[in-house]
Amino acid sequence: MQHLTPLDALFLHRDKPETPRHIASLAILDPGDRPLDFDWLLQVINKRIDLVPRYRQIPRPIPGGLGLPVWADDDHFDMSLHVRRSALPKPGTREALHDLVGRLIARRLDHDRPLWELYLIEGLEGGQVAMLFKSHQALVDGSHTVDLAQVLLEETARARDIPHEEWTPRSKPSAVSVVAESLVNQVRHPESMLAAGEFRLERLRSKLSSISSETTSHGPLSAHLSRNRRFTTVQVPLEDLRRVRGEHEGTVNDVILAAIAGGLRGWMLTRAEPVTAKTSFRAMVPMSVTRDSVSEGGLPTSLGPKVRGMMLTLPVGEANAVVRLHQVSYALKGHRETGSAVAANKLAELPGFATSTFHAVGARVAEDQVSRGYNLIITNVPGPQEPVYMAGQRVAEVYSALPLTGRRTIAIGVTSYNGSVYFGIVADREAVPDVDVLAQCIVESIEELGETVGQTRGRAPRGRKRPE
């Protein structure tokens, strides 16, 4: 019997209709030699789910609250309740896909079932299909459980043959045995009692911090969250960002964060929001810090402790794009000089690496440091620069959709993969109805930085939003 950690239990406690606590990943797949058949997808997942047994488990509370909840097998597990099929109306535009994804990520996961869902979305233009993965923050910790998308990834179109055994749920323990085992565990391991107390204390702190944030947070990135979401995407060539990096030094990550700062600036100006030289936003930017805990197969054995939350002040008030970039680079210089920073190319080369798991761990780290009072979270994960496959189909694009928490109305997940950089932007539907404008402003901010390369003013760079 394994207990949830205090942080995982807190994720469940904070999972409300206005703040569903799941991480989502959107993978767009090119048509292969044969269409992706839904029944075939079910078979593939049924074989791979053996690698992540927690995807068949449910968190069960301890009667009387005498301990943290425990993970228990779902004795009524039904794959068809988790893997679902959807389709876009013709002609299957990106606008229609974004609208569907926005509606799907707004729905809470059912706590009476294992905390994940997968949607096969058909009918995209060009014969493409999409897969939307939703996994609860309490489920994916990067240590005991990785994201389901990770176990579906292949380096070739031919799937590996993984031994499969028919699964039988373990018998459900009685309430008396659960309580007894929890009490015995607390006697043998007093730290578990402290953990349960820590959880109850954190529940109280979360209520107080939410009340405090409602009275102290202001600006376009802060509002009471609704139950609805908007989602949009941006795609730019990685080479465009590398050219800027080469001109001004620093890293591609610096360029991405400076571009987001410039995009926020442009977006605020379109909304007639006050922007002065001192205008800034505090961003939580989770970063990988070591490589010393890597398994023999190459997959980090515990990503959680290897990701650290970095607080970055985005210089939104700075009008000069190059100065913005230098300010971001200088702010992150200290992290790079610690010697614990992981180079993007080294991280992406880890066998078994999946961007979705790293985004999930980054969001966990950000939530664990919510008391630091940041305005938005930005996760930036370097992915493989060679094509990968899912269920025999080539992955063309990949986007992350992070949860909105507290009063934060925008969250941005950035993924580099196979020569492009993909921005997934989640926004509250009521507070940010113009999220597409923000996406376009980020594109224009990248173009502005591109124009500084070689001082070739006026040359149209290739940075762009993907045509709808």
VOGU-3710 file (C-alpha; in Angstrom, 3 decimals, decimal comma):
1> mqhltpldal> 0,000/0,000/0,000  1,588/3,255/-1,108  0,513/6,627/0,239  0,290/9,790/-1,802  2,891/12,400/-0,983  1,660/15,558/0,771  2,125/17,472/-2,501  0,095/14,925/-4,490  -2,654/14,986/-1,876  -2,637/18,768/-2,080
11> flhrdkpetp> -3,081/18,592/-5,871  -6,214/16,525/-5,336  -7,470/18,939/-2,701  -6,924/21,939/-4,993  -8,614/20,284/-7,979  -11,740/22,423/-8,422  -14,038/23,135/-11,396  -12,257/26,473/-11,898  -8,773/24,992/-11,451  -8,598/21,436/-12,821
21> rhiaslaild> -5,206/19,995/-11,932  -4,092/18,082/-14,983  -1,289/18,480/-17,485  -2,229/18,065/-21,144  -0,090/17,311/-24,192  -1,221/17,647/-27,790  0,597/15,561/-30,401  -0,278/16,087/-34,068  0,491/13,057/-36,199  1,157/12,812/-39,926
31> pgdrpldfdw> -0,785/10,168/-41,840  1,200/6,950/-42,113  1,044/4,029/-44,514  -2,196/3,026/-42,821  -4,690/5,239/-40,964  -4,493/5,222/-37,186  -7,277/2,829/-36,284  -8,978/3,448/-32,938  -9,131/-0,235/-32,024  -5,413/-0,582/-32,844
41> llqvinkrid> -4,665/2,394/-30,594  -6,557/0,709/-27,762  -4,457/-2,426/-28,229  -1,208/-0,445/-28,192  -2,140/1,403/-25,003  -3,353/-1,786/-23,351  0,126/-3,273/-23,840  2,060/-0,166/-22,808  -0,001/0,624/-19,718  1,733/-2,275/-17,967
51> lvpryrqipr> 4,781/0,023/-17,815  2,851/2,602/-15,761  0,701/0,599/-13,308  -0,480/3,739/-11,545  -2,621/4,473/-14,600  -4,920/1,705/-13,327  -5,065/3,041/-9,765  -7,283/5,457/-7,861  -6,364/7,571/-4,799  -8,416/6,291/-1,853
61> pipgglglpv> -8,837/8,451/1,276  -8,063/7,028/4,713  -11,256/6,876/6,813  -11,330/9,654/9,360  -8,409/11,394/7,661  -5,967/9,279/9,705  -3,227/9,561/7,125  -2,594/10,502/3,547  -4,676/8,830/0,811  -3,368/5,604/-0,706
71> wadddhfdms> -3,121/4,344/-4,286  -5,448/1,373/-4,872  -6,180/-0,680/-7,988  -9,401/0,207/-9,784  -11,331/-3,064/-9,744  -13,678/-1,708/-12,439  -10,976/-0,371/-14,747  -12,292/0,078/-18,293  -9,873/1,329/-20,942  -12,710/2,624/-23,127
81> lhvrrsalpk> -13,651/5,137/-20,420  -10,208/6,697/-20,717  -9,363/6,448/-24,411  -11,968/8,352/-26,395  -12,600/9,356/-29,953  -13,516/12,774/-31,321  -13,577/14,463/-34,718  -13,446/17,999/-36,074  -16,074/19,353/-38,457  -14,864/19,795/-42,014
91> pgtrealhdl> -12,499/21,234/-43,113  -10,703/20,502/-39,812  -9,011/23,869/-39,288  -6,534/24,727/-36,563  -9,070/27,141/-35,096  -11,498/24,233/-34,660  -8,753/22,095/-33,089  -7,796/24,865/-30,667  -11,436/25,333/-29,668  -11,899/21,605/-29,028
101> vgrliarrld> -8,681/21,357/-27,016  -9,733/24,383/-24,959  -13,019/22,686/-24,065  -11,391/19,337/-23,273  -8,683/20,729/-20,987  -11,319/22,701/-19,073  -13,001/19,487/-17,887  -11,891/18,018/-14,580  -10,832/14,407/-14,429  -13,142/12,027/-12,572
111> hdrplwelyl> -11,587/11,232/-9,183  -13,518/7,959/-9,026  -11,464/6,628/-11,937  -7,736/6,537/-12,691  -6,684/10,131/-13,252  -6,025/10,285/-16,988  -7,708/10,512/-20,390  -6,581/10,288/-24,005  -8,533/11,686/-26,957  -7,945/10,598/-30,543
121> iegleggqva> -8,991/13,612/-32,625  -9,646/12,902/-36,285  -10,542/15,083/-39,259  -7,651/17,557/-39,314  -6,701/19,149/-42,603  -4,192/17,182/-44,660  -5,258/13,832/-43,245  -3,542/14,433/-39,909  -4,874/13,237/-36,578  -4,134/14,464/-33,074
131> mlfkshqalv> -3,836/12,851/-29,684  -4,606/14,845/-26,560  -3,228/13,370/-23,332  -4,576/14,500/-19,946  -2,840/13,332/-16,760  -3,479/14,601/-13,251  -0,681/16,392/-11,441  -0,977/13,843/-8,617  -0,349/11,048/-11,119  2,807/12,087/-12,969
141> dgshtvdlaq> 5,723/12,827/-10,647  8,599/11,865/-12,945  9,750/9,253/-10,448  7,155/6,567/-9,737  5,110/7,466/-12,811  5,930/9,108/-16,137  3,442/10,547/-18,595  1,575/8,035/-20,749  2,818/9,799/-23,885  6,340/8,790/-22,886
151> vlleetarar> 5,652/5,053/-23,008  3,944/5,389/-26,404  6,942/7,036/-28,082  9,054/5,077/-30,554  12,151/5,963/-32,543  10,765/4,232/-35,643  7,347/3,617/-37,160  7,594/-0,007/-36,086  6,450/-0,485/-32,511  8,551/-2,478/-30,087
161> dipheewtpr> 7,200/-5,840/-29,012  6,598/-5,471/-25,290  5,570/-8,549/-23,269  2,041/-8,200/-21,979  0,251/-10,028/-19,195  -3,435/-9,898/-18,476  -4,003/-7,544/-15,581  -5,986/-8,540/-12,526  -6,700/-5,889/-9,870  -5,563/-6,621/-6,396
171> skpsavsvva> -8,412/-7,104/-3,949  -9,651/-3,890/-2,367  -8,489/-3,642/1,264  -11,155/-3,135/3,910  -11,527/0,208/5,660  -10,387/-1,372/8,937  -7,216/-2,809/7,399  -6,410/0,486/5,679  -6,727/2,425/8,937  -4,763/-0,186/10,868
181> eslvnqvrhp> -1,951/-0,287/8,347  -1,839/3,516/8,231  -1,542/3,726/12,029  1,137/1,011/12,138  3,012/2,841/9,381  2,917/6,066/11,389  4,302/4,303/14,450  7,101/2,668/12,478  7,767/5,745/10,377  6,993/8,894/12,378
191> esmlaagefr> 7,889/11,001/9,344  4,671/9,777/7,679  2,694/11,262/10,572  4,529/14,512/10,047  3,717/14,302/6,346  0,013/13,933/7,086  0,223/16,895/9,447  2,116/18,833/6,800  -0,678/18,100/4,318  -3,351/19,413/6,680
201> lerlrsklss> -1,245/22,496/7,345  -0,743/23,047/3,631  -4,498/22,829/3,072  -4,938/25,668/5,538  -2,083/27,618/3,962  -3,556/27,186/0,485  -6,848/28,653/1,649  -5,113/31,606/3,276  -2,809/32,198/0,303  -5,738/32,156/-2,111
211> issettshgp> -7,526/34,749/-0,012  -4,348/36,846/0,139  -3,743/36,587/-3,618  -7,258/37,797/-4,334  -6,488/41,053/-2,540  -2,913/41,648/-3,686  -2,734/40,493/-7,339  -3,551/42,978/-10,068  -3,055/43,391/-13,796  -4,068/41,512/-16,967
221> lsahlsrnrr> -2,453/38,261/-15,792  -4,603/38,085/-12,651  -8,330/37,455/-12,357  -10,900/35,128/-10,836  -10,702/32,043/-13,024  -13,764/30,763/-14,837  -14,533/27,144/-15,664  -13,606/27,649/-19,319  -10,304/27,768/-21,181  -8,838/28,951/-24,454
231> fttvqvpled> -5,912/27,277/-26,176  -3,740/28,400/-29,055  -0,377/27,517/-30,544  2,647/29,098/-32,182  5,293/27,320/-34,260  8,631/28,881/-35,268  11,796/27,394/-36,790  14,428/26,597/-34,182  17,093/27,955/-36,535  15,568/31,446/-36,295
241> lrrvrgeheg> 16,104/31,426/-32,539  19,603/30,019/-32,927  20,538/32,846/-35,281  19,444/35,376/-32,654  21,373/33,455/-29,999  24,452/33,442/-32,222  24,233/37,194/-32,749  23,720/38,182/-29,119  25,158/35,161/-27,228  23,266/33,643/-24,326
251> tvndvilaai> 21,060/30,597/-24,987  18,017/29,700/-27,050  16,099/29,619/-23,759  17,043/33,279/-23,220  15,702/34,149/-26,672  12,418/32,315/-26,016  11,853/34,068/-22,688  12,768/37,479/-24,135  10,331/36,825/-27,004  7,564/36,023/-24,519
261> agglrgwmlt> 8,352/39,237/-22,617  8,110/41,195/-25,864  4,902/39,355/-26,774  3,331/40,265/-23,447  4,344/43,880/-23,998  2,761/44,019/-27,458  -0,367/42,246/-26,231  -0,809/44,720/-23,366  -0,457/47,635/-25,758  -3,222/46,227/-27,976
271> raepvtakts> -5,456/46,117/-24,897  -4,585/49,708/-23,942  -3,110/48,432/-20,684  -0,700/50,826/-18,945  2,908/49,975/-19,862  5,780/51,957/-18,394  9,538/51,445/-18,317  9,126/49,695/-14,960  6,383/47,280/-16,020  7,391/43,663/-15,380
281> framvpmsvt> 5,937/40,271/-14,550  7,368/37,544/-12,364  7,588/34,226/-14,207  8,258/30,840/-12,629  10,631/29,056/-15,007  11,433/25,468/-13,922  14,913/24,351/-15,018  16,817/21,058/-15,012  19,787/21,174/-12,676  21,736/17,893/-12,700
291> rdsvsegglp> 22,326/14,661/-14,574  23,644/12,526/-11,752  20,523/10,413/-11,235  20,173/8,625/-14,546  19,205/4,991/-14,836  21,108/2,447/-16,881  18,511/2,872/-19,651  19,121/6,602/-19,733  15,828/7,767/-18,223  16,298/9,989/-15,160
301> tslgpkvrgm> 15,375/7,927/-12,111  13,760/10,869/-10,360  13,118/14,036/-12,273  11,435/15,874/-9,420  14,548/16,730/-7,364  16,418/17,440/-10,610  14,192/20,351/-11,609  14,438/23,641/-9,768  12,121/26,624/-9,885  13,797/29,784/-11,192
311> mltlpvgean> 12,054/33,106/-10,596  12,562/35,429/-13,551  11,448/39,038/-13,871  10,242/39,552/-17,447  11,199/43,096/-18,578  7,888/43,830/-20,291  8,376/47,582/-19,933  11,604/47,607/-21,963  10,883/48,866/-25,480  14,160/47,721/-27,073
321> avvrlhqvsy> 14,121/44,023/-28,076  17,910/43,588/-27,748  17,990/45,176/-24,310  15,155/42,869/-23,236  17,177/39,899/-24,398  20,316/41,029/-22,561  18,320/41,615/-19,374  16,909/38,092/-19,514  20,336/36,599/-20,285  21,918/38,450/-17,385
331> alkghretgs> 19,171/37,324/-14,997  19,741/33,668/-15,945  23,537/33,892/-16,053  23,847/32,973/-12,401  21,989/29,700/-12,947  24,296/28,729/-15,804  27,389/29,560/-13,773  26,439/27,283/-10,870  27,716/24,290/-12,827  24,477/22,364/-12,172
341> avaanklael> 22,619/23,546/-15,277  21,894/20,890/-17,901  22,594/21,766/-21,529  19,501/21,483/-23,701  21,110/19,147/-26,209  22,329/16,819/-23,455  18,873/16,677/-21,870  17,147/15,950/-25,183  19,601/13,140/-25,966  18,593/11,052/-22,947
351> pgfatstfha> 17,135/7,732/-24,161  13,477/7,426/-23,239  13,191/11,200/-22,928  9,690/12,639/-23,322  8,888/16,312/-23,184  5,454/15,719/-21,627  6,939/14,245/-18,438  9,346/17,168/-18,052  6,507/19,674/-18,500  4,533/17,823/-15,824
361> vgarvaedqv> 7,452/17,879/-13,392  8,049/21,563/-14,116  4,424/22,369/-13,299  4,748/20,397/-10,030  7,817/22,387/-9,060  6,022/25,646/-9,810  3,030/24,645/-7,710  5,273/23,641/-4,827  6,652/27,201/-4,857  3,369/29,034/-5,294
371> srgynliitn> 4,057/31,106/-2,177  6,759/32,987/-4,108  4,044/35,009/-5,777  4,706/34,668/-9,498  2,376/35,905/-12,267  2,697/33,055/-14,753  4,519/29,791/-15,344  6,657/29,150/-18,432  8,033/25,657/-18,999  10,593/25,239/-21,780
381> vpgpqepvym> 11,621/21,683/-22,623  14,129/20,730/-25,332  12,974/17,698/-27,256  14,641/15,347/-29,746  15,713/16,847/-33,059  14,884/13,664/-34,966  11,349/12,449/-35,732  9,644/10,171/-33,217  6,534/8,055/-33,628  3,376/7,132/-31,758
391> agqrvaevys> 1,326/4,049/-32,645  3,145/3,864/-35,980  2,458/7,487/-36,910  5,117/10,184/-37,221  4,800/12,978/-34,655  4,682/16,227/-36,645  4,085/18,730/-33,828  3,867/18,618/-30,050  2,393/21,167/-27,650  1,979/21,351/-23,888
401> alpltgrrti> -1,088/22,704/-22,090  -0,341/23,679/-18,488  -3,015/24,110/-15,810  -4,109/27,552/-14,622  -3,912/27,946/-10,851  -4,661/30,596/-8,258  -5,573/33,764/-10,145  -3,063/33,256/-12,980  -4,879/33,659/-16,294  -2,116/32,512/-18,680
411> aigvtsyngs> 0,341/29,596/-18,757  2,853/28,866/-21,518  4,546/25,578/-22,347  7,365/25,619/-24,923  8,779/22,519/-26,611  11,525/22,223/-29,216  11,280/19,201/-31,491  12,676/18,196/-34,874  13,807/21,648/-35,980  10,888/23,719/-34,671
421> vyfgivadre> 9,799/25,334/-31,428  6,186/24,863/-30,357  4,386/27,214/-27,962  1,220/25,950/-26,256  -0,684/28,825/-24,638  -3,524/28,217/-22,171  -5,681/31,139/-21,045  -8,828/31,710/-19,056  -11,644/32,085/-21,571  -13,332/34,984/-19,796
431> avpdvdvlaq> -10,253/36,945/-18,690  -8,240/36,515/-21,910  -10,633/36,282/-24,863  -7,849/37,611/-27,097  -5,282/34,846/-26,532  -4,761/34,622/-30,324  -3,578/38,229/-30,221  -1,010/37,286/-27,574  0,177/34,436/-29,816  0,612/36,803/-32,746
441> civesieelg> 2,456/39,298/-30,549  4,925/36,564/-29,542  5,504/35,857/-33,234  6,112/39,546/-33,897  8,493/39,709/-30,941  10,527/36,851/-32,442  10,528/38,634/-35,800  11,734/41,809/-34,090  14,657/39,912/-32,580  15,370/38,279/-35,928
451> etvgqtrgra> 15,682/41,675/-37,586  18,611/42,492/-35,324  20,729/39,630/-36,712  23,517/41,101/-38,824  21,758/44,460/-38,556  19,736/43,603/-41,660  16,799/45,803/-40,919  13,691/45,209/-42,942  14,455/41,618/-43,955  11,442/39,456/-43,216
461> prgrkrpe> 12,525/36,674/-40,872  11,002/33,260/-41,024  9,498/33,312/-37,536  5,759/32,933/-37,945  2,609/31,601/-36,468  1,599/28,362/-38,098  -0,980/29,101/-40,846  -4,465/28,311/-39,663
//
